[in-house]
Amino acid sequence: MSKILILTASFGEGHNAAARALAAAIDREAGLGTAVTEDIFALAAPRYNELVRRSYLSLINRAPKLWIRFYRWSDRSSLVANTPALFFRELRVLRRILAREKPDAVCCTFPVATLLLEHLARTGGPRLPRYNIVTDSISIHSLWCRGACDGWFVPNEDSAAVVLRAGLNPALVHVSGFPVPAIFTEQAGLLTPPDLNSGAAPRVLHIINSGTRHAAETARRLLAEQDWEVTCAVGRNESLLRQLTALAAGRRRPATILGWTKEVPQLLMTHHVVVSKAGGATTQEAINALCPMIVSQVVPGQEEGNYELLRRHGAGTLAESPDAVIAALKHAFADHGRVLGEWRAALSPLAHPTAARDIAQHVLAASTPAPAAARP
């Protein structure tokens, strides 16, 4: 049986979301336990990794100008690519994992992992087939393109054009889509929002991430709109959960206030529109649910391309204040949702709900040894 190692990191939910969806697809294709997912950064130095992760989240939310300066410097710099000694602990952990699992191939949803695999191969380690699962759109960090790979899987044609301009071999670049859970194919056509032309109330989903600006006020403004059905997912913010639950109690239309939930795909598929920051996983899952986005915040750097993708294809809009969010929603719902319908139609060419399965099949086929020729 093949063994596929997936390397991820907790710097942004997109890396982990792609890894989970890909691992599930590989196991469905080749049997439970075929995929092994590891975060070598968390394993190598748990406390330090958590400190860096929290610092990263604090920086992108509280000091975005400082973050974009660092992001652009790291995009130009060759320090990470040329100084593997910076990651001596991660290299030690990675050597142990490779020796223990003996994988037939490695998929990386975080680009630094590819560079570390390349360093091990140059210094006597195994030379395994390795693939980059690019989790960014359009604003793609140069680290994704710096390590040698046997293939790059990108989420859309716009992103493929970016990595090809960076010099990648066109034969190794695959427009696969972003790996999303299988529910987007299994429940397609079954989980849908009600038809606005039949008189149904618009359904608005508001996803609140840690550090999202104006999130609480936007949620209050949404709940004040009595003609809409509203769902707010507040994550682990218990205080906000209690506040919004109290506000939702007296509404004429139904309102649901959720804490942390695994049901985001189902929510996206059954709501007409989602209000959220332009995170990689959220944007791609909204695309595959054909749920247009009102983008309430864009983190400079990696999230700029996610919004740019929607803007280029006319599949949503940017609204960075509570007033702008409400105005954008009213515009979308006017005339029985005419604009909303245009946005939804524009999402369809961008959706690749079978991406995880397609990547899994490609990697498994490439890593499975050909059967020995039969003796005469």
C-alpha positions as CSV (number, residue, x, y, z in Angstrom):
1,M,0.0,0.0,0.0
2,S,1.2,3.5,-0.8
3,K,2.0,6.0,1.9
4,I,1.6,9.7,1.2
5,L,3.0,12.2,3.7
6,I,1.3,15.6,3.8
7,L,3.2,18.5,5.4
8,T,1.3,21.5,6.7
9,A,1.6,24.4,9.1
10,S,-0.7,26.4,11.4
11,F,0.1,29.9,9.9
12,G,-3.3,30.6,8.5
13,E,-6.2,28.1,8.3
14,G,-5.8,27.6,4.5
15,H,-2.8,25.3,4.9
16,N,-4.5,23.0,7.4
17,A,-7.8,23.0,5.6
18,A,-6.2,22.0,2.3
19,A,-4.2,19.2,4.1
20,R,-7.3,17.8,5.8
21,A,-9.3,17.7,2.6
22,L,-6.4,16.1,0.7
23,A,-5.7,13.5,3.4
24,A,-9.4,12.5,3.4
25,A,-9.4,12.2,-0.4
26,I,-6.2,10.1,-0.4
27,D,-7.7,7.7,2.2
28,R,-10.9,7.4,0.2
29,E,-8.9,6.5,-2.9
30,A,-6.3,4.2,-1.5
31,G,-7.5,3.1,1.9
32,L,-7.6,4.4,5.4
33,G,-4.2,5.3,6.7
34,T,-2.6,5.9,3.3
35,A,-2.3,9.6,4.2
36,V,-0.2,10.8,7.1
37,T,-0.5,14.5,8.0
38,E,2.2,16.3,10.1
39,D,3.1,19.8,11.2
40,I,6.8,19.7,11.6
41,F,6.9,23.2,13.0
42,A,4.6,22.4,15.8
43,L,6.4,19.1,16.5
44,A,9.8,20.6,16.5
45,A,9.2,23.4,19.0
46,P,5.6,23.5,20.3
47,R,5.9,26.5,22.5
48,Y,8.0,28.5,20.1
49,N,5.6,27.6,17.2
50,E,2.6,28.7,19.2
51,L,4.4,32.0,20.1
52,V,5.2,32.6,16.4
53,R,1.6,31.7,15.4
54,R,0.1,34.1,17.9
55,S,2.5,36.8,16.9
56,Y,1.7,36.3,13.2
57,L,-2.1,36.6,13.9
58,S,-1.5,39.7,16.1
59,L,0.6,41.3,13.4
60,I,-1.8,40.7,10.5
61,N,-4.8,42.0,12.6
62,R,-3.3,44.8,14.6
63,A,-0.4,46.0,12.5
64,P,-1.2,45.2,8.9
65,K,1.2,47.9,7.5
66,L,4.1,46.3,9.4
67,W,3.0,42.8,8.2
68,I,2.9,43.8,4.5
69,R,6.4,45.2,4.8
70,F,7.6,41.9,6.2
71,Y,5.6,39.9,3.7
72,R,7.1,41.8,0.7
73,W,10.6,41.6,2.1
74,S,10.3,37.9,2.6
75,D,8.9,37.6,-1.0
76,R,12.0,39.2,-2.4
77,S,14.6,37.8,0.0
78,S,16.4,34.5,-0.5
79,L,17.2,34.1,3.2
80,V,14.7,31.3,3.9
81,A,15.5,29.4,0.7
82,N,19.3,29.6,1.1
83,T,19.6,29.1,4.9
84,P,18.1,25.8,5.9
85,A,20.1,26.0,9.1
86,L,17.4,28.3,10.3
87,F,15.2,25.2,10.5
88,F,17.6,22.8,12.2
89,R,14.9,21.5,14.6
90,E,12.3,21.1,11.9
91,L,14.9,19.2,9.7
92,R,15.6,16.8,12.6
93,V,11.9,16.1,13.0
94,L,11.4,15.7,9.3
95,R,14.2,13.2,9.1
96,R,12.6,11.1,11.8
97,I,9.2,11.2,10.1
98,L,10.6,10.2,6.8
99,A,12.5,7.3,8.4
100,R,9.4,6.2,10.3
101,E,6.8,6.5,7.6
102,K,8.9,5.7,4.5
103,P,6.4,7.6,2.3
104,D,6.2,7.1,-1.4
105,A,5.5,10.8,-2.0
106,V,5.1,14.1,-0.1
107,C,2.5,16.8,-0.6
108,C,3.2,20.2,1.0
109,T,0.5,22.7,1.7
110,F,3.1,25.1,3.3
111,P,6.0,26.1,1.0
112,V,8.9,26.0,3.5
113,A,8.4,22.3,3.8
114,T,9.4,21.8,0.2
115,L,12.6,23.6,0.7
116,L,13.5,21.4,3.7
117,L,12.8,18.3,1.6
118,E,15.1,19.5,-1.1
119,H,17.8,20.2,1.5
120,L,17.5,16.7,2.9
121,A,17.7,15.2,-0.6
122,R,20.9,17.1,-1.3
123,T,22.5,16.0,1.9
124,G,22.0,12.3,1.7
125,G,18.3,12.0,2.5
126,P,15.7,10.3,0.4
127,R,14.8,11.9,-3.0
128,L,11.0,11.5,-2.9
129,P,8.4,12.8,-5.3
130,R,7.1,16.0,-3.8
131,Y,4.3,18.3,-4.7
132,N,3.3,21.8,-3.7
133,I,-0.4,22.3,-3.1
134,V,-0.6,26.1,-3.5
135,T,-3.1,27.6,-1.1
136,D,-2.9,31.2,-2.3
137,S,-4.6,32.9,-5.3
138,I,-2.8,35.4,-7.5
139,S,-0.7,37.1,-4.7
140,I,1.4,33.9,-4.5
141,H,4.5,34.1,-2.3
142,S,7.8,33.4,-4.1
143,L,8.6,30.6,-1.6
144,W,6.0,28.4,-3.4
145,C,8.2,28.5,-6.6
146,R,11.7,28.3,-5.1
147,G,12.0,24.6,-4.2
148,A,12.2,21.9,-6.9
149,C,9.0,19.9,-7.2
150,D,7.5,17.2,-9.3
151,G,4.3,19.2,-9.6
152,W,2.5,22.3,-8.5
153,F,-1.3,22.2,-8.0
154,V,-2.8,25.7,-8.1
155,P,-6.4,26.8,-7.4
156,N,-7.3,28.6,-10.7
157,E,-6.0,29.8,-14.1
158,D,-5.3,33.3,-12.7
159,S,-2.8,31.7,-10.2
160,A,-1.3,29.4,-12.9
161,A,-0.4,32.5,-14.9
162,V,1.4,34.0,-11.9
163,V,3.6,30.9,-11.2
164,L,4.3,30.4,-15.0
165,R,5.6,34.0,-15.1
166,A,7.8,33.1,-12.2
167,G,9.5,30.5,-14.4
168,L,7.9,27.2,-13.5
169,N,7.8,24.4,-16.1
170,P,4.2,24.5,-17.6
171,A,4.2,20.7,-17.8
172,L,4.4,20.6,-14.0
173,V,1.7,23.2,-13.2
174,H,-1.8,21.7,-12.8
175,V,-4.9,23.9,-12.4
176,S,-6.6,21.5,-10.0
177,G,-8.6,23.9,-7.7
178,F,-8.1,24.2,-3.9
179,P,-8.7,20.9,-2.0
180,V,-12.1,21.2,-0.2
181,P,-14.2,18.6,1.7
182,A,-16.1,16.0,-0.3
183,I,-19.5,17.4,0.8
184,F,-19.2,20.0,-2.0
185,T,-19.6,17.2,-4.5
186,E,-21.7,14.7,-2.5
187,Q,-24.3,17.3,-1.6
188,A,-24.2,19.5,-4.7
189,G,-27.8,20.3,-5.7
190,L,-29.2,18.9,-2.4
191,L,-28.0,21.7,-0.1
192,T,-29.0,25.0,-1.7
193,P,-30.5,28.3,-0.5
194,P,-34.2,28.9,-1.1
195,D,-35.2,30.7,-4.3
196,L,-35.6,34.4,-3.7
197,N,-38.1,34.6,-6.7
198,S,-40.5,32.4,-4.7
199,G,-40.7,35.0,-1.9
200,A,-38.1,33.3,0.4
201,A,-36.2,35.5,2.8
202,P,-32.5,36.2,2.0
203,R,-30.1,34.1,4.1
204,V,-26.9,35.8,5.3
205,L,-24.0,34.0,6.8
206,H,-21.5,36.0,8.8
207,I,-18.2,34.3,9.7
208,I,-16.3,36.1,12.4
209,N,-12.6,35.3,12.6
210,S,-10.2,36.2,15.4
211,G,-9.1,39.9,14.9
212,T,-11.7,40.7,12.3
213,R,-12.3,44.5,12.4
214,H,-15.9,45.8,13.1
215,A,-17.1,42.2,13.4
216,A,-19.3,42.7,16.4
217,E,-20.9,45.9,15.1
218,T,-21.5,44.3,11.7
219,A,-23.2,41.3,13.4
220,R,-25.4,43.7,15.4
221,R,-26.4,45.6,12.2
222,L,-27.2,42.3,10.4
223,L,-29.4,41.2,13.3
224,A,-31.2,44.5,13.1
225,E,-32.4,43.7,9.6
226,Q,-35.7,42.0,10.3
227,D,-36.3,40.8,6.7
228,W,-33.2,38.6,6.5
229,E,-32.5,35.2,8.0
230,V,-29.0,35.6,9.7
231,T,-26.5,33.1,10.9
232,C,-23.4,34.3,12.8
233,A,-20.5,31.9,13.4
234,V,-18.4,33.6,16.1
235,G,-15.7,30.9,16.7
236,R,-14.5,30.7,20.2
237,N,-15.5,34.2,21.3
238,E,-17.8,33.3,24.2
239,S,-18.6,36.9,25.1
240,L,-19.7,37.8,21.6
241,L,-21.7,34.5,21.4
242,R,-23.7,35.6,24.5
243,Q,-24.2,39.1,23.3
244,L,-25.5,38.1,19.9
245,T,-27.7,35.3,21.2
246,A,-29.5,37.9,23.4
247,L,-29.9,40.2,20.4
248,A,-31.2,37.4,18.2
249,A,-33.9,36.4,20.6
250,G,-36.4,39.1,19.7
251,R,-36.1,39.0,15.9
252,R,-39.0,38.5,13.5
253,R,-37.0,36.3,11.2
254,P,-34.9,33.3,12.4
255,A,-31.4,34.0,13.5
256,T,-28.8,31.4,14.6
257,I,-25.7,32.2,16.6
258,L,-23.0,29.6,16.6
259,G,-19.7,29.2,18.3
260,W,-16.9,27.1,16.8
261,T,-18.4,24.7,14.2
262,K,-17.4,22.1,11.7
263,E,-20.5,22.8,9.6
264,V,-19.1,25.8,7.6
265,P,-19.4,23.9,4.3
266,Q,-23.1,23.1,4.9
267,L,-23.7,26.7,6.0
268,L,-22.1,28.1,2.9
269,M,-24.2,25.8,0.7
270,T,-27.5,26.8,2.3
271,H,-27.0,30.6,2.5
272,H,-27.4,33.1,-0.3
273,V,-24.3,35.1,0.7
274,V,-21.4,35.1,3.2
275,V,-19.8,38.1,5.0
276,S,-16.2,37.3,5.9
277,K,-12.6,38.3,5.7
278,A,-10.9,36.9,2.6
279,G,-9.1,34.0,4.1
280,G,-7.8,31.3,1.7
281,A,-10.0,28.4,3.0
282,T,-13.1,30.5,3.5
283,T,-12.8,32.1,0.0
284,Q,-12.3,28.8,-1.7
285,E,-15.1,27.0,0.2
286,A,-17.4,29.8,-0.6
287,I,-16.5,29.5,-4.3
288,N,-17.2,25.8,-4.3
289,A,-20.5,26.4,-2.5
290,L,-21.4,29.0,-5.1
291,C,-22.0,31.3,-2.2
292,P,-21.0,34.9,-3.2
293,M,-18.8,36.8,-0.7
294,I,-19.1,40.3,0.8
295,V,-15.4,40.6,1.8
296,S,-15.3,42.6,5.1
297,Q,-11.5,42.6,5.5
298,V,-8.4,41.8,3.4
299,V,-5.1,40.9,5.2
300,P,-2.4,42.6,3.1
301,G,-0.3,40.1,1.2
302,Q,-1.7,36.6,1.0
303,E,-5.4,37.6,1.2
304,E,-5.1,40.3,-1.5
305,G,-5.2,37.8,-4.2
306,N,-8.3,36.0,-2.8
307,Y,-10.3,39.2,-3.1
308,E,-8.7,40.1,-6.4
309,L,-9.9,36.7,-7.8
310,L,-13.5,37.6,-6.8
311,R,-13.2,41.1,-8.2
312,R,-11.8,40.1,-11.5
313,H,-14.6,37.6,-12.1
314,G,-17.4,39.8,-10.8
315,A,-18.2,37.3,-8.0
316,G,-18.6,39.4,-4.9
317,T,-17.6,42.8,-3.5
318,L,-15.5,44.5,-0.9
319,A,-17.3,46.2,2.1
320,E,-14.9,47.2,4.9
321,S,-17.3,48.9,7.3
322,P,-20.7,47.8,8.8
323,D,-22.5,50.5,6.8
324,A,-20.8,49.2,3.6
325,V,-21.7,45.6,4.4
326,I,-25.4,46.4,4.8
327,A,-25.5,48.6,1.7
328,A,-23.8,45.8,-0.4
329,L,-26.3,43.2,0.9
330,K,-29.3,45.4,0.1
331,H,-27.9,46.0,-3.4
332,A,-27.4,42.3,-3.9
333,F,-30.9,41.4,-2.8
334,A,-32.7,44.1,-4.7
335,D,-34.9,43.1,-7.6
336,H,-35.3,39.5,-6.3
337,G,-31.6,39.1,-6.0
338,R,-30.6,40.0,-9.6
339,V,-27.0,41.1,-8.7
340,L,-26.7,38.1,-6.3
341,G,-27.6,35.8,-9.3
342,E,-24.9,37.4,-11.4
343,W,-22.3,36.8,-8.6
344,R,-23.4,33.2,-8.2
345,A,-23.1,32.5,-11.9
346,A,-19.6,34.1,-12.0
347,L,-18.5,31.7,-9.3
348,S,-19.3,28.6,-11.2
349,P,-16.3,28.6,-13.6
350,L,-14.0,29.1,-10.6
351,A,-15.3,26.1,-8.6
352,H,-13.4,22.8,-8.6
353,P,-15.2,20.7,-6.0
354,T,-13.3,17.6,-7.0
355,A,-9.9,19.2,-6.5
356,A,-8.9,17.0,-3.5
357,R,-9.9,13.8,-5.3
358,D,-8.1,14.9,-8.6
359,I,-4.9,15.7,-6.7
360,A,-5.0,12.5,-4.7
361,Q,-5.4,10.4,-7.9
362,H,-2.5,12.2,-9.6
363,V,-0.2,11.8,-6.7
364,L,-1.1,8.2,-6.1
365,A,-0.7,7.2,-9.7
366,A,2.7,8.9,-9.9
367,S,3.9,7.3,-6.7
368,T,2.7,3.7,-7.3
369,P,5.5,1.5,-8.7
370,A,4.7,0.0,-12.1
371,P,4.2,-3.8,-11.8
372,A,7.2,-5.9,-12.8
373,A,7.0,-7.4,-16.3
374,A,5.8,-11.0,-16.4
375,R,8.4,-13.6,-17.1
376,P,8.1,-15.6,-20.3
